[in-house]
Amino acid sequence: MDSLQHLASGFAVALTPINLMWCLIGCTLGTAIGVLPGLGPALTIALLLPITFKVEPTAAFILFAGIYYGAMYGGSTTSILLNTPGESATIVTALEGNKMARGGRAGAALATSAIGSFVAGTIGTLGIAFVAPVVVDIALKFGPADYFSLMILAFVTVSAVLGSSAVRGLSALFFGIWLGLIGVDLQTGQARFTFGLQELLDGVNVIVVAVGLFAVGETLYMASRRLSGGDEIIPLRGSLWMTKEEWSRSWKPWLRGTALGFPIGAMPAGGAEIPTFLSYFIEKKFSKKPEEFGHGAIEGVAGPEAANNASAAGVLVPMLTLGLPTSATAAIMLSAFQSYGINPGPMLLTTQPQLVWGLIASLLIGNVMLLALNLPMIAIWVKMLQIPAPILYAGILVFATIGTYGISQSPIDLILLYLIGAVGYLMRRYDFPTAPVIIGMILGPLAEQNFRQAMTISAGDWTVFFTRPLSASILLLAFIAVAGPKLYELAKARKSDPALAKS
């Protein structure tokens, strides 16, 4: 009942004219960005982070949330018409969606994607409203040792999930932790890693790092790959609506995809890749026409797209209630919270109820806006694919430079922006994930703070992390996350190789 009352107060915030305008801008911009190949919500939100110095928090997060959800909607257009997934979570959509488009059924693929996104996004957002208070009640029982262990779990799982290998993911994470430790140590007063530069005594601004990695670095990487070959845009043919049979084949996958996506997305080791692939295989198993899979099965678009959008909603649960980002976009949004001096966590719903519930209500409103923007205006979004890439990339770099310089008017920040942008390009070039850098930069100092508090309370007793049941359980999960896959591969190899099995 409390959640419904809070949600009602959230609608009172979200339905003000100014916040409705920010929501509409976010949804429109997010859809446009999602349609453009190679761009995504993380890059766009990073590019807009400098507005946090001018726009009040509730309006800014309504804008960012609209971009986040809008990009989830728009990404399916690129996957279906261009066979170019903007993110790893939309790879599955491209498998069947592009085949449908080539068979003259692009309209049905885009429609089931948009409606499935609406269904999953609405249910997932309601899930945030009812699950978040429960998670907060649990999180309030955490002590410093438990929080440190939880951050270790987040470091391990996020690095493993977001990277192509654990080594690459952890390398990116440690680079981020190092960036987060630059500046004056608040406990000892000693300068760390400043190289004698007074400008670094206050630390590196997380916004500069986020814009450098996700705007400059990503743009340089996309520009370097632009000449590798052109992509064929499949024209829209036939009806832009679904037949009665396609409706009957879509609604169950929408619900099953939602049921998979939200809980997995809400886990500290969640993400969108696992539920989308699971949804695809489940739909193939349940389908009455499994022979169509690989040739344009509508269930293969409906289920994974619903799972993708439901997991996007689920990702907001650990971010808001525990302060743990489990995706690149969540990490960027967490840095926006920090720029306002707001720390997401168990107390956020108490200290910032207007922001949190206004944000949740705006997500429900944004879902309705996105449905209206996507279905009738699909032909307009397809035109976005014709924007010349050099103009697009140059525009991103110009906005990144102006926005970063506008934060502090410091030339050092611009130098850092392009140095980190160059590092971001090399990371993308050699397949190192960039999201763990932001996660490490934000959570690293918090982990250090909780570690010190735990050691102070325990009078220097290291066993506090193992004697507290909650902390020990979380560390056990972290160990399983690291060792589990290796042990599974070893067991599988032993089973398939008789010689290894005997040894």
Summary of the structure (lengths in Angstrom):
residues: 503
radius of gyration: 22.8
end to end distance: 59.5
largest distance: 72.4
contacts: 1914
relative contact order: 0.18
helix: 78%
strand: 1%
